[in-house]
Amino acid sequence: MKRWILVIFSLLLLGLTACSEQPNPEDTFTAYMKAWESGEYAKMYGMLSKSSQGLMSEEEFVDRYTAIYEGIGMKELAVTYELPEEDQEYDTEEKPSFEYGVSMDSLGGEIQFSHSAELVYEEGEEENRWAVDWSSSMIFPEMEEGDTVHAWPLSPERGEIFDVDGKPLAVNGGVKQVGIAPGQMGENSEEDVTRLKQELAEILNISVEYIDEQLGQSWVTEDTFVPLASINAEDEETIDAINELPSGISFQDDEDARRYPLGEAAAHLTGYVDEVTAEDLDEHEGEGYSAGDQIGRRGLESVMEDKLRGEPGGIVVIRNKEEERKAVLAETPAKDGEDVTLTISSDVQRAVYEQMKDDSGTASAIDPRSGEVKALVSTPSYDPNEEILNPNGAETTINKFNKTYSPGSTFKPITAAIGLETGNINPEENMAISGKTYSKDDWGGYKVTRVDGAAVDEQVNLRDALMRSDNIYFARSILKIGGETFMKETDEFGFGEDIPFSYPIQSSQILNGEAFDNEALLADTGYGQGQVQMSSLHLAMTYTPFVTNGTMLKPTLLKEEETGQAWHENIMSEETAAIVRERLKAVVQDSEGTAHDAELEGKSLAGKTGTAELKQSLEDENGQENGWFIAWDTENPDLMISMMIEDVDEGSHYVVPKVRNVFEQLR
């Protein structure tokens, strides 16, 4: 009897164990959802029913999910679901269903949907299981077998750049693509085709090899238009030359191209756009750039990229077997970039460039009453249109208007203003100066040298010193002011500060360090040598107090900005501003002034010349000379021009007539 009880107990225990190991559909469903969320598509496939696996192989299943998700730019996939609160028993004949929700980011924006997964019970040779009864609708509910998912970006239109009068500086369109449709050359002999390619290559400045390479691409068919180069839509000479060639060549308008009407005259100001590179995509990861997009290179195209570019959009759709659009899963419209209107005047920009185009240098032009910047020029220049039109690329040059240089004697009015404000210069008092050089015993033989025109005087006042540009007068004046006081006072002129300007400009400096190492360096600083470095724009801004009667203005580049804003207020008295202004008029109007060649009938120009000697040390005898001239019309002070030309034998005398010519052209 005991033996039978033991057998019965064992059978009951075995039955209970079998029941506890009975597969549960909730477990399969949960495991499938977790595998989906973590991107384990092969693991998902293993949980499909036999009939579902018959629809496609594991490799096809994995490839399908991978291709769809990569194609739509899927990110941050999240799967949510709720299971029954109480344990349930399931009949193996049933097909239990569980609800789930999916959310993901995509090229077209967020995609959200709810759906259900149905499970079936399957008996196996080794074990029984619950499996997912899968269909295409589990990817997206709108999908059926044979449907496909497509996604593409929606590109914004790039904002355009205009000058203060609404004239274009960087605009879209106005470009034609020149190309060949191979089928259109069918009537030409092989010899004619060869000659056509050679002549076209010469007109477009490309090679025959490049043409053959473009025509030989795998996607090209007889009817395909194959673009070879872009040309300005207004370039009638090139268009006419192409039209004279044998048939087979055609044009297409390229509305997405970028055009720069001022060309070389404003190249460093505008910059240009270019197709994004792999490096760009890495650097700007997560910012919505994709292959084929444009990105600003140099100039304002780069500085204002975020504003000009706009915000890209995208769309994700389902198409049926007939390639008809069946459903839109997500769509985000592109937001066009903003147009930018500058304070720049195309007329001033072009006039200044024309005077400088054969030289190496920099110039800035401002309205000294308001701080509005009218021109920013750097030479030698390049044509930004070539960067757009020439598939082989064009050589660019360095931008100089955002860099600093030794200002030479154009710095002397700053020393004069500081000397007047601190009481160390009396404008009417004469300084006795004999000879052409000045030195002190502890200067190790270093001498300050007067320019030839200044050496005629032995009694020199402020007017004489500015008019004839007397280095010794300003060297001795700064020694009287003292290095510590001078450094403190120049802070008010914006030295060592970031220039509050929409275009990054290198900060100006008085010294490489914090204090003067020796008196000789201090003396050199008084007339703009030593370690003084200034940009042409900052130099112009330091002259605005002579127009505003004491306040140095902030430069403005965007028309929307408030003008006439103070950068530093009341850095000199109205009396000091008037004294320096009147003396600077003598620089031009007095027959002995260093800028007398700039005198122009009908204008009352004032200004200052400068010849900066670039030496490696105080002991150097000779160095490269850069010529400077800054001037404005005191009667109608709407334009001030600050110009520097590098490495000229005549120094400032080479620059003076160029600035004069700009005023003459623009009046």
Secondary structure, 3 states (H helix, E strand, C coil): CHHHHHHHHHHHHHHHHHHHCCCCHHHHHHHHHHHHHCCCHHHHHHCECHHHHCCCCHHHHHHHHHHHHHHCCCEEEEEEECCCCCCCCCCCCCCCEEEEEEEEEECCEEEEEEEEEEEEEECCCCCCEEEECCCHHHCCCCCCCCCEEEEEEECCCCCCEECCCCCEEEEECCEEEEEECHHHHCCCCHHHHHHHHHHHHHHHCCCHHHHHHHHCCCCCCCCCCEEEEEEECCCHHHHHHHHCCCCCEEEEECCCCEECCCHHHHHHHHCEEEECCHHHHHHCCCCCCCCCCEEEECHHHHHCHHHHHCECEEEEEEECCCCCEEEEEEEECCECCCCEEECCCHHHHHHHHHHHCCCCEEEEEECCCCCEEEEEEEECCCCHHHHHHCCCCCCCCCCCCCCCECCHHHHHHHHHHHHHHCCCCCCCCCEECCCCEECCHHHCCCCEECCCCHHHCCEECHHHHHHHCCHHHHHHHHHHHCHHHHHHHHHHHCCCCCCCCCCCCCCCECCCCCCCCCHHHHHHHCCCCCCCEECHHHHHHHHCHHHHCCCEECCECECCCCCCCEEECCCCCHHHHHHHHHHHHHHHHCCCCCCHHHCCCCCCEEEEEEEEEECCCCCCCCCEEEEEEEEEECCCCCCEEEEEECCCCCCHHHHHHHHHHHHHHHC
